């Protein structure tokens, strides 16, 4: 990574299909999805599992029963029990964090072979009770008689009995991600028409990449429980038949009167998993592997959540490019996570703004952006879906595969994340 430690190779990667929450994967949890992705990775690479030194896996909404998803995926994927594993979380950049944590171990000589990735089930989310109901349950569990158990519930009122589901909102501001995207659209002058156009583009490109096999080549077929008589082999949220007319007919979700963010120009809640195999360059050569590419550099950044929440990549990008010794002119392809069309267009606007560079970043000029036909060339999260803990792995593998197909060298990954964080990675494709 730009001369720091050993060169880190990305050997291969894959993922499950991405399915809208409550649909095909409704009877599966994050751990089960993670096992599918990791098992497929091991099968595709024909890796001797005895070579694995570590497993790093990301997730956002952790299971109460299986809080260390990395360990459960390790034990359920045929990897030896002696292999240590740990779970990471950095909101929507969780599998990016898993990949960079793996890369750091390799670069520093602490490991030679690491499996990384992430999974998320936004169907199987923990449902919480109110504090009053929870305390009553605890008191009842400690009671020594039936009257004492009944007494434990006498202080409860109907309002205390409602379940509490996890909210996709900032604890510091109380705003949901969608409300923050609305603010960004208004502050940056991003119109509804521009957002719908970007969403349409995402679906059209993803549909084309599914039809010609570029996206499906990265997907591990998933047999659906409980009968396992159905197999899902592609993402189920891509709409090849959508149009500007259909998208423009949808009502705003977060600001019903003046808003521009709709279910059509935002990424859907999604279930899925990804897995990536990383090695030191030397180990890959010794084992006879030809890498997809190498990690050139990366950077994380953050700003205040009450500012423009999803602009973190704008702060990370100049640092990552400097660490790589490159400029945007060297970047053949850009993969930018599409949480919302408003966020993508706001990120691109700021990447290309000298005023933002001076006032926000303390830099003389903007980094610039590649031509649009070099950005998300196979669609993005709006169409493909966004399982929080898995998206980073998907983007990494998709970008490296497409760089190789085109015979290009450098690509850039951009991911915004809750908490007003951002991630940017520069990858270098290995010669074909």
Residue pairs with C-beta under 8 A, 6 or more apart in sequence:
1 7
1 8
1 103
1 107
1 295
1 296
1 297
1 298
1 323
2 296
2 297
2 323
2 324
2 325
4 107
5 106
5 107
5 108
5 109
6 106
6 107
6 108
6 109
6 280
6 281
6 282
7 107
7 280
7 281
7 294
8 103
8 106
8 107
8 278
8 279
8 280
8 281
8 294
8 295
9 278
9 279
9 280
9 281
9 284
9 289
9 291
9 293
9 294
9 430
10 99
10 276
10 277
10 278
10 291
10 292
10 293
10 294
10 295
10 396
10 397
10 400
10 427
11 45
11 277
11 278
11 279
11 284
11 289
11 291
11 292
12 41
12 44
12 45
12 276
12 277
12 292
12 397
13 41
13 117
13 218
13 274
13 275
13 276
13 277
13 292
13 393
13 396
13 397
13 400
14 37
14 40
14 41
14 44
14 218
14 219
14 220
14 274
14 275
14 397
15 37
15 117
15 218
15 219
15 220
15 272
15 273
15 274
15 275
15 390
15 393
15 394
15 397
16 25
16 33
16 36
16 37
16 219
16 220
16 222
16 232
16 272
16 273
16 274
16 390
17 24
17 219
17 221
17 222
17 232
17 233
17 234
17 235
17 236
17 272
18 235
18 236
18 237
18 270
18 271
18 272
18 384
18 385
18 386
18 387
18 390
18 394
19 25
19 232
19 235
19 236
19 237
19 270
19 271
19 272
19 385
20 236
20 237
20 268
20 269
20 270
20 271
20 385
21 121
21 122
21 123
21 268
21 269
21 270
21 271
22 123
23 123
23 236
23 271
24 222
24 224
24 230
24 232
24 236
25 33
25 121
25 123
25 222
25 224
25 232
25 271
25 272
26 123
26 271
27 224
27 225
27 226
28 121
28 124
28 224
28 225
28 271
29 63
29 66
29 121
29 124
30 59
30 61
30 63
30 66
30 69
30 119
30 120
30 121
30 124
30 273
30 389
31 63
31 66
31 69
31 72
31 73
31 76
31 119
33 119
33 120
33 121
33 222
33 271
33 272
33 273
33 387
33 390
34 57
34 69
34 72
34 73
34 117
34 118
34 119
34 273
34 275
35 73
35 76
35 77
36 220
36 222
36 273
37 117
37 119
37 220
37 273
37 274
37 275
37 390
37 393
38 55
38 73
38 77
38 79
38 115
38 117
38 273
38 275
39 77
39 78
39 220
40 220
40 275
41 47
41 115
41 117
41 275
41 276
41 277
42 49
42 77
42 78
42 79
42 115
45 277
45 289
47 113
47 277
49 78
49 79
49 80
49 83
50 80
51 112
51 113
51 283
51 287
52 79
52 80
52 83
52 113
52 114
52 115
53 83
53 105
53 111
53 112
53 113
53 114
54 83
54 84
54 85
54 102
54 105
54 111
54 114
54 115
55 70
55 71
55 73
55 74
55 79
55 83
55 84
55 85
55 86
55 114
55 115
55 116
56 70
56 85
56 86
56 87
56 88
56 98
56 99
56 101
56 102
56 105
56 114
56 115
56 116
57 69
57 70
57 73
57 85
57 86
57 87
57 88
57 95
57 98
57 116
57 117
57 118
57 119
57 389
58 87
58 88
58 89
58 90
58 94
58 95
58 96
58 97
58 98
58 116
58 117
58 118
58 119
58 389
58 390
58 392
59 69
59 87
59 89
59 94
59 118
59 119
59 120
59 388
59 389
60 89
60 91
60 92
60 94
60 120
60 388
60 389
61 120
61 121
61 122
61 125
61 126
61 166
61 388
62 69
62 87
62 89
63 69
63 124
63 126
64 126
66 72
67 87
68 85
68 86
68 87
69 87
69 119
70 85
70 86
70 87
70 88
71 85
71 86
71 87
73 85
73 119
74 81
74 83
74 85
75 81
79 115
88 94
88 97
88 98
88 101
89 97
89 389
90 96
90 97
90 300
90 417
90 421
90 423
91 388
91 417
91 418
91 419
91 421
92 337
92 339
92 386
92 388
92 391
92 392
92 415
92 416
92 417
92 418
93 300
93 392
93 415
93 417
93 421
93 422
93 423
94 118
94 388
94 389
94 392
95 116
95 117
95 118
95 274
95 276
95 389
95 390
95 391
95 392
95 393
95 394
96 298
96 392
96 393
96 396
96 413
96 415
96 423
96 425
97 392
97 423
98 116
98 117
98 118
98 392
98 393
99 116
99 117
99 276
99 278
99 295
99 392
99 393
99 396
99 425
100 295
100 298
100 425
101 116
102 111
102 114
102 115
102 116
102 276
102 278
103 114
103 278
103 295
105 111
105 114
106 112
106 114
106 278
106 279
106 280
112 279
112 280
112 282
112 283
113 277
113 278
113 279
113 283
114 277
114 278
114 279
115 275
115 276
115 277
115 278
116 275
116 276
116 278
116 393
117 273
117 274
117 275
117 276
117 390
117 393
118 273
118 274
118 387
118 389
118 390
118 391
118 392
118 393
119 272
119 273
119 274
119 387
119 389
119 390
120 270
120 271
120 272
120 273
120 387
120 388
120 389
120 390
121 271
121 387
122 269
122 270
122 271
122 387
122 388
123 271
124 271
125 165
125 166
126 166
127 163
127 164
127 165
128 134
128 163
128 164
128 165
128 166
129 137
129 163
129 164
130 159
130 160
130 161
130 162
130 164
132 155
132 156
132 157
132 160
133 156
133 160
133 161
136 152
136 153
136 155
136 156
136 160
137 152
139 152
140 148
140 149
140 152
140 153
143 149
143 151
143 152
167 176
168 176
168 177
168 178
168 418
169 175
169 176
169 177
170 176
170 177
170 180
170 305
170 309
170 418
170 419
170 420
172 305
172 306
173 180
173 305
173 306
173 309
175 183
175 309
176 254
177 309
177 310
177 339
177 340
177 418
178 253
178 254
178 261
178 266
178 340
179 254
179 255
180 308
180 309
180 310
181 254
181 261
181 266
181 309
181 310
181 339
181 340
181 342
181 343
182 252
182 254
182 255
182 259
182 260
182 261
182 342
183 308
183 309
184 190
184 308
184 309
184 310
184 311
184 342
184 343
184 346
185 191
185 195
185 260
185 261
185 342
185 346
187 308
188 308
188 342
188 345
188 346
188 349
188 350
190 260
190 341
190 342
190 345
190 346
190 349
191 260
192 248
192 260
193 248
194 341
194 345
195 260
195 261
195 262
195 265
195 340
195 341
195 342
195 345
196 244
196 247
196 248
196 262
196 264
196 265
196 341
197 244
198 265
198 338
198 341
198 344
198 345
198 382
199 242
199 247
199 264
199 265
199 341
199 382
199 383
200 242
200 243
200 244
200 247
201 376
201 379
202 338
202 341
202 376
202 379
202 380
202 381
202 382
202 383
202 384
203 238
203 239
203 240
203 242
203 379
203 382
203 383
204 240
204 379
205 376
205 377
205 378
205 379
205 383
206 215
206 235
206 238
206 378
206 379
206 380
206 383
206 384
207 238
207 239
207 240
207 379
207 383
208 378
209 215
209 378
209 379
210 216
210 234
210 235
210 238
211 240
214 378
214 401
214 402
214 405
215 234
215 235
215 378
215 379
215 384
215 398
216 233
216 234
217 401
218 394
218 397
218 398
218 401
219 233
219 234
219 235
221 231
221 232
221 233
222 231
222 232
222 233
223 230
223 231
224 230
224 231
224 232
235 383
235 384
235 385
237 268
237 270
237 383
237 384
237 385
238 379
238 383
238 384
239 383
242 264
246 264
247 262
247 264
247 265
250 262
250 263
250 264
251 262
252 258
252 259
252 260
252 261
252 262
253 259
253 261
253 262
253 263
253 266
254 261
255 261
260 342
261 340
261 342
265 340
265 341
265 342
265 382
266 339
266 340
266 341
266 382
267 338
267 339
267 340
267 381
267 382
267 385
267 386
268 385
268 386
269 386
270 385
270 386
270 387
271 387
272 385
272 387
272 390
272 394
273 387
273 389
273 390
274 390
274 391
274 392
274 393
274 394
274 397
275 393
276 393
276 396
276 397
279 287
279 289
279 291
281 291
281 294
284 290
284 291
290 430
291 430
292 397
292 400
292 401
292 404
292 429
292 430
293 400
293 403
293 404
293 427
293 428
293 429
293 430
294 427
294 428
294 430
295 425
295 426
295 427
295 428
296 323
296 324
296 326
296 410
296 425
296 426
296 427
296 428
297 320
297 321
297 323
297 324
297 425
297 426
298 320
298 323
298 423
298 424
298 425
298 426
299 316
299 317
299 319
299 320
299 323
299 423
299 424
300 316
300 421
300 422
300 423
301 312
301 313
301 315
301 316
301 319
301 421
301 422
301 423
301 424
302 312
302 315
302 419
302 420
302 421
302 422
303 311
303 312
303 315
303 420
304 420
305 419
305 420
307 420
308 346
309 416
309 418
309 420
310 339
310 340
310 343
310 346
310 347
310 416
310 420
310 422
311 346
311 347
311 350
311 416
311 420
311 422
312 416
312 417
312 420
312 421
312 422
312 423
313 336
313 347
313 414
313 415
313 416
313 422
313 423
313 424
314 347
314 350
314 351
314 356
314 360
314 361
314 422
315 360
315 361
315 422
316 414
316 422
316 423
316 424
317 351
317 367
317 412
317 414
317 424
318 357
318 361
318 363
318 367
319 424
320 412
320 424
320 425
320 426
321 327
321 328
321 367
321 412
321 424
321 426
323 426
324 410
324 426
326 410
326 426
327 367
327 368
328 351
328 367
328 368
328 369
328 370
328 412
329 368
330 409
330 410
331 370
331 374
331 410
331 411
331 412
331 426
332 370
332 374
332 403
332 406
332 408
332 409
332 410
332 411
333 370
333 374
333 375
333 377
333 399
333 402
333 403
333 406
333 408
333 411
333 412
334 369
334 370
334 374
334 375
334 376
334 411
334 412
334 414
335 375
335 376
335 380
335 395
335 398
335 399
335 411
335 412
335 413
335 414
336 344
336 347
336 348
336 375
336 376
336 380
336 413
336 414
336 415
337 380
337 381
337 386
337 391
337 392
337 395
337 414
337 415
337 416
338 344
338 376
338 380
338 381
338 382
338 386
339 381
339 386
339 416
340 382
341 382
343 416
344 380
347 414
347 416
348 369
348 375
350 356
350 360
350 366
351 366
351 367
351 368
351 369
352 366
352 367
352 368
352 369
353 366
354 364
354 365
354 366
356 366
357 363
357 364
357 365
357 366
357 367
358 364
358 365
369 375
377 402
378 398
378 402
381 391
384 394
391 415
392 413
392 415
392 423
395 413
395 415
396 413
396 425
396 427
399 411
399 413
399 427
400 411
400 427
400 429
402 411
403 409
403 410
403 411
403 427
403 429
404 429
404 430
404 432
407 432
408 429
409 428
409 429
410 426
410 427
410 428
410 429
411 426
411 427
411 429
412 424
412 425
412 426
412 427
413 423
413 424
413 425
413 426
413 427
414 422
414 423
414 424
415 422
415 423
415 424
416 422
417 423
